[in-house]
Amino acid sequence: MDSKITLYHGSPNKKFVPTYGLGEDRHDYGKGFYLTEHIELAKEWAVSNPGSIGGWVHKYKLDMTGLSMLDFADKNILSWMAELMKHRQADDSKRYRILSEKFICKYGIDTSTYDVIKGWRANASYFYITKAFVRDEVDIEILEELLSLGGLGVQYCIKTEKAYSGLKEMESALIPVNYSEFNQKYNERDITARDNMKKLINSDRNKVNRVFSTLI
């Protein structure tokens, strides 16, 4: 079995070098380098910021030999929510600050020993679900289905120096991305996802019994 995974990274920058220790802690899984298996999504992410004039998709091979990977698909969906709460603020209320600490304590897992983390990407529409969840507007029974409505697949986060050393760019495969075309696709995907999510949240299938505050 091939130990190498093909991954893509969308960026406004034509040239850069993924560097261990850089990045923002307030991303989904903290500091790291984020990639996707889906080239079309990488194109959208490359021009997702307003005001961009274009972007680039960088292609990589990640050699997983000797690397440990945490795949949130193998974990309880609440563990993924807890991981987001470690790094991103879903609400600025005192209630959330207190309850999120308890939620992380109960459902969070130690990710510090993993070289790579794989899981959903909490973009605008996905983070809309997180905000609704912490406001007790979403029953856990529909939570995973809500996440499937975004159509964003999963992302990989390179976390350790060892993992960075196994990441090699295929420089000959660099792809330019047109802003107007793929920013529109990004926005359309987000709007469609939000509409579908709102319909499910407002449907009779959302019992609003097992919600954020009752799970602690």
C-alpha positions in Angstrom: 0.0 0.0 0.0 1.3 3.5 -0.9 2.2 5.4 2.2 2.0 8.8 0.3 -1.1 10.9 0.3 -1.8 13.6 -2.4 -3.0 16.8 -0.8 -3.7 20.4 -2.0 -3.3 23.8 -0.3 -5.1 26.9 -1.6 -3.3 30.1 -1.0 -3.1 33.7 -2.3 0.7 33.2 -2.4 2.5 31.7 -5.4 5.6 31.0 -3.3 5.9 30.0 0.3 7.4 27.3 2.4 5.3 25.4 5.0 7.3 25.9 8.2 6.9 24.1 11.5 5.9 26.4 14.3 4.1 29.0 12.2 0.3 29.5 11.8 -2.4 30.8 14.1 -3.5 28.9 17.2 -7.1 30.1 16.6 -7.5 27.8 13.6 -9.7 24.6 13.9 -6.9 22.4 15.2 -4.5 25.1 16.3 -1.1 25.9 14.7 -0.3 23.9 11.7 -0.4 23.7 7.9 -3.8 22.9 6.5 -4.5 20.9 3.3 -7.4 19.0 1.5 -7.6 16.0 -0.7 -10.0 17.9 -3.0 -8.4 20.1 -5.6 -11.6 22.0 -6.4 -12.0 22.9 -2.7 -8.4 24.1 -2.6 -9.2 26.4 -5.5 -12.1 27.9 -3.6 -10.1 28.3 -0.4 -7.3 30.1 -2.4 -9.6 33.0 -3.2 -12.0 32.9 -0.2 -10.9 36.2 1.2 -12.6 39.3 0.0 -10.4 41.6 -2.0 -8.2 38.9 -3.3 -7.1 39.3 -7.0 -6.3 35.6 -7.5 -4.7 32.6 -5.9 -2.7 29.4 -6.3 -3.2 25.7 -5.6 0.0 24.0 -4.4 0.1 20.2 -4.7 1.9 18.0 -2.1 2.8 14.5 -1.3 2.7 13.6 2.4 4.6 10.5 3.3 2.8 8.9 6.2 5.5 6.4 7.0 6.1 6.5 10.8 3.5 9.3 11.3 0.6 9.1 13.7 -2.7 10.5 12.5 -5.8 11.4 14.5 -8.9 11.0 12.3 -12.0 12.7 13.9 -14.2 10.5 11.8 -13.2 7.6 14.2 -14.2 9.7 17.2 -17.4 10.9 18.8 -18.7 14.0 17.0 -18.6 15.8 20.4 -14.8 15.3 20.5 -14.5 17.3 17.3 -16.7 20.0 18.8 -14.6 20.1 21.9 -11.4 20.5 19.7 -12.9 23.5 18.0 -13.8 25.0 21.3 -10.1 24.7 22.4 -9.1 27.0 19.5 -12.1 29.0 18.3 -14.6 31.1 20.2 -18.2 30.2 19.3 -19.7 32.8 21.6 -18.5 35.7 23.8 -20.9 35.2 26.7 -20.0 34.2 30.2 -22.3 31.2 30.0 -20.3 29.9 27.0 -16.9 30.5 28.7 -18.0 28.4 31.7 -19.8 25.7 29.8 -17.2 25.3 27.1 -14.5 24.6 29.7 -16.7 21.8 31.2 -17.5 20.5 27.7 -13.9 20.3 26.7 -13.0 18.6 30.0 -15.7 15.9 29.4 -15.4 15.3 25.6 -12.0 16.7 24.6 -9.2 14.4 23.7 -5.4 14.9 23.9 -4.2 15.7 20.4 -0.7 16.7 21.3 0.8 13.2 20.5 -0.3 13.2 16.9 1.7 14.2 13.8 -1.4 14.8 11.6 -5.0 15.7 12.4 -7.8 14.9 10.0 -11.3 16.3 10.3 -13.9 18.7 9.1 -13.0 22.2 8.2 -15.1 24.7 10.2 -15.5 27.4 7.6 -18.2 30.0 7.7 -21.2 27.7 7.3 -19.7 25.0 9.5 -19.0 27.5 12.2 -22.6 28.6 12.0 -23.5 25.1 13.2 -21.1 25.4 16.1 -22.7 28.7 17.2 -26.2 27.3 16.9 -25.1 24.2 18.9 -23.6 26.2 21.8 -26.8 28.2 22.0 -28.8 25.0 22.6 -30.5 25.3 19.2 -29.3 21.9 17.8 -30.1 18.4 19.1 -27.2 16.0 19.0 -29.2 13.6 16.9 -29.0 15.9 13.8 -25.5 17.3 14.5 -23.5 14.9 12.2 -26.1 15.3 9.4 -25.8 19.0 9.6 -22.0 18.8 9.1 -22.6 16.7 6.0 -24.6 19.4 4.4 -21.6 21.7 3.9 -20.1 19.5 1.2 -16.6 20.5 2.3 -15.1 17.0 3.0 -12.2 17.0 5.4 -8.9 18.8 5.9 -5.5 17.6 7.1 -3.5 19.6 9.6 0.3 19.0 9.7 1.2 19.4 13.3 4.7 18.2 14.1 8.2 18.8 12.8 8.4 15.2 11.8 5.2 15.5 9.7 6.5 18.7 8.0 9.6 16.7 7.0 7.4 14.2 5.2 5.6 16.9 3.1 7.0 17.5 -0.4 5.6 20.0 -2.8 5.2 19.0 -6.5 6.2 22.4 -7.8 5.5 21.5 -11.4 1.9 21.1 -10.5 1.3 24.7 -9.3 -2.1 25.9 -10.5 -3.3 29.5 -10.9 -6.8 30.2 -9.6 -9.2 32.8 -11.1 -10.7 35.0 -8.4 -14.1 35.8 -9.9 -14.8 32.2 -10.8 -13.8 30.4 -7.7 -14.7 33.1 -5.1 -18.2 32.9 -6.5 -18.2 29.1 -6.2 -17.0 29.4 -2.6 -19.8 31.9 -1.7 -22.5 29.8 -3.5 -21.4 26.7 -1.6 -21.6 28.6 1.7 -25.0 30.1 1.0 -26.4 26.7 -0.1 -25.0 25.0 3.0 -26.4 27.6 5.3 -29.9 27.4 3.7 -29.9 23.6 4.0 -28.7 23.8 7.6 -31.3 26.3 8.6 -34.1 24.1 7.1 -32.9 21.1 9.1 -32.5 23.1 12.3 -36.0 24.5 11.9 -37.6 21.1 11.0 -39.5 18.7 13.3 -36.5 16.4 13.2 -34.6 18.7 15.5 -36.1 17.7 18.9 -33.9 20.2 20.9 -33.8 17.7 23.8 -30.1 16.6 23.9 -28.4 20.0 23.5 -25.1 21.5 24.4 -25.9 22.5 28.0 -27.6 19.1 28.8 -24.6 17.1 27.7 -22.2 18.3 30.3 
